[in-house]
Amino acid sequence: MLDAAGAMAFAKGCTADDLRGNRMLLLLLVKEIEIVGEAATQISEEFRASRPDIPWAAIRGMRNRLIHAYADVNVGLVWSTVISDLPELVRILETLLSE
């Protein structure tokens, strides 16, 4: 999860408009977000319950939406995920791994 969540580095210096105009960047970020969601499904229910600070259901839901509605990707939501949600997830996962 941590490795794929680091996808935000690919968007450094970019804007939402850049994402709209760069299909390769959009597909790269979508794939990394899908990987984060897939990895989250591999985490045991017990562990997920022990870490309610991680939005497990939202992570898995985003993955499902991107996988199954690929023709209708909300670029604004992808952008928001990359610039707002992934940095926080990375922070939490790095703290968790250091414990």
C-alpha positions in Angstrom: 0.0 0.0 0.0 2.7 2.4 0.9 4.6 2.0 -2.3 1.6 2.6 -4.5 0.4 5.4 -2.3 3.6 7.2 -3.1 2.1 7.8 -6.6 1.5 11.3 -5.5 5.1 12.0 -6.3 4.2 11.5 -10.0 1.9 14.5 -9.7 4.4 16.8 -8.1 4.3 20.2 -9.8 1.1 19.3 -11.7 -2.4 20.7 -11.5 -5.8 19.2 -12.0 -5.8 20.7 -15.5 -2.5 18.9 -16.2 -4.2 15.6 -15.2 -7.1 16.3 -17.5 -4.8 16.9 -20.4 -2.3 14.1 -19.8 -3.9 10.7 -20.2 -0.7 8.8 -19.4 -0.5 10.6 -16.0 -4.1 10.0 -15.3 -3.9 6.3 -16.1 -0.7 6.0 -14.0 -2.4 7.6 -11.0 -5.6 5.6 -11.4 -3.6 2.3 -11.5 -1.6 3.2 -8.4 -4.9 4.1 -6.6 -6.3 0.8 -7.7 -3.3 -1.0 -6.3 -3.7 0.8 -2.9 -7.3 -0.4 -2.8 -6.4 -4.0 -3.8 -3.7 -4.1 -1.2 -6.3 -2.9 1.4 -8.5 -5.9 0.6 -5.6 -8.2 1.6 -5.5 -6.8 5.1 -7.2 -8.9 7.7 -10.5 -7.7 9.2 -9.0 -7.9 12.7 -6.2 -5.5 11.7 -8.6 -3.1 9.9 -10.7 -3.0 13.0 -7.7 -2.2 15.1 -6.9 0.9 12.8 -10.1 2.9 12.4 -8.0 5.9 11.5 -7.5 4.4 8.1 -10.5 4.8 5.9 -10.5 1.1 4.7 -14.0 1.2 3.2 -13.3 4.4 1.2 -10.0 3.0 0.0 -11.7 -0.2 -1.2 -14.7 1.7 -2.6 -12.4 3.9 -4.7 -10.6 0.9 -6.1 -13.9 -0.7 -7.0 -15.2 2.4 -8.7 -12.0 2.8 -10.7 -11.9 -0.9 -11.7 -15.6 -1.2 -12.7 -16.4 2.3 -14.0 -13.1 2.9 -15.9 -15.0 4.6 -18.7 -16.4 7.2 -16.3 -13.4 8.2 -14.2 -14.0 11.4 -12.2 -10.7 13.2 -12.8 -11.5 15.7 -10.0 -11.9 12.9 -7.5 -8.7 11.2 -8.7 -6.9 14.6 -8.3 -8.4 15.1 -4.8 -7.3 11.6 -3.8 -3.8 12.2 -5.0 -3.2 15.6 -3.4 -5.3 15.2 -0.2 -5.9 11.6 0.7 -2.7 9.8 -0.4 -0.3 12.1 1.6 -2.3 11.4 4.7 -2.4 7.7 4.0 1.4 7.7 3.5 1.9 9.5 6.8 -0.3 6.9 8.6 1.4 3.9 7.0 4.9 5.2 7.6 4.0 5.8 11.3 2.5 2.3 11.5 5.5 0.7 9.9 7.9 2.4 12.3 6.0 1.2 15.4 
